[in-house]
Amino acid sequence: MQLIKQSWSLLRMNLASIPQRPGLVLTILIGIMSAVGVLVSMLALGVGARREIMANVRPDRVILMSSGSPGPMQSRISKDRALLLHELPGVRRNERGEPIAVSQSLVLIKARTKSSGMLVGFPLIGVSPGLRDYSPELYLTAGRLFEPGLRELIASNACTGKFANFSVGDTRSMRGGDWLVVGNFNMGRAQGPCVAFADADTVLSVFDRNQYNQVAVLLKSAESFGELTHAIRVDPTLQIEVRREAELLEQNAKQFTGMLNFASYVLGSIMATAATLGAANGLYAIVESRRRELATLRAIGFGAAPLILSLLLESVLLALPAGLLGAALAWVLFNDLTARPFGLALHLAVTAPLSALGVAWALAIGILAGLLPAFSVVRSPVATATRAA
């Protein structure tokens, strides 16, 4: 009880002296606010990236790959087996009674960016008939779909923004021949990364392949996932594993956002270190200006613990509004702002969990910044502190 009473008395005295040192207090506030604002806005890029990647996910879409494949590029499915997969139980059928299942061949191609001229890779996906049934969110913004058997492709609008010669009517040279761009498209609510679609048989022929990488299937309903997996499990000759679309895209999102978050935390840690040192210096200056007063309080019976606790609380109470203000500024300035890391158009998303993380970051800075000045006070002998002051 005595600890609480002494700490509360000391805290009130500390807070009452704040208006006498506006410069030092503003330095502490601005430093912590900047650290929080930078961290939250950087992490908002990762949240925006995940939203972009997961924007068009549907629970009734699944991907079939060969057993043991770590990813689609390593998967191999023969043409005969792909036809069997199209007819599995649980697969939805369109108005014509055809299964909504698309065999896909993935090829990595490269193009030079408009900005730097660097060669950057992106996927060309050969698809069997049924792409529009499987991906109803795909809508053409220009041109038409490719024709089977021809060297034609459609490219997302992300390709046209990042690379030259991907608009309707342009030609691309690949594997010794020219491919005609006949359409541009977006995928639902998300522009997404650069990707191009073409006829699967043409892709297989041009790139000397005889197997698909995966089969994308639209289920009758999300609950049909069990029916499909059971049919595959009871037929060991298929040697196929089923993964939900959301699972695969979540894996891709983690890889991409992991890089963004790593960079965010590195930069945020640098800023936090600077803010901590700046706040500690400011608190040191405040403590130094009150050293005689604090020494006198210790001499008349105030213990070391209340002094440490009061100084820590003062530091935290300074950090709290700075953290709130930093998170608020990040939301005002960066929420829904468009950024283009790696050529991918993303909308930054400053969410409530990110803001809470920013405030917690500020409180951690406040605690660390208050520890050193607090311990320096109690380690100094009372008589020495009185004479020095």
Secondary structure, DSSP 8 states (H G I E B T S, - for coil): -HHHHHHHHHHHHHHHTGGG-HHHHHHHHHHHHHHHHHHHHHHHHHHHHHHHHHTT--TTEEEEEETT-SSGGG--EEHHHHHHHHT-TTB-B-TTS-B-EEEEEEEEEEEEBTTT--EEEEEEEEE-S-HHHH-TTEEEEEE----TTSSEEEEEHHHHHHBSS-STT-EEEETTEEEEEEEEEEETTB--S--EEEEHHHHHHHTT--EESEEEEEBSSGGGHHHHHHHHHT-TTS-EEEEEHHHHHHHHHHHHHHHHHHHHHHHHHHHHHHHHHHHHHHHHHHHHHTHHHHHHHHHTT--HHHHHHHHHHHHHHHHHHHHHHHHHHHHHHHTT-EE-GGG--EE----HHHHHHHHHHHHHHHHHHHHHHHHHHHHS-HHHHHHH-
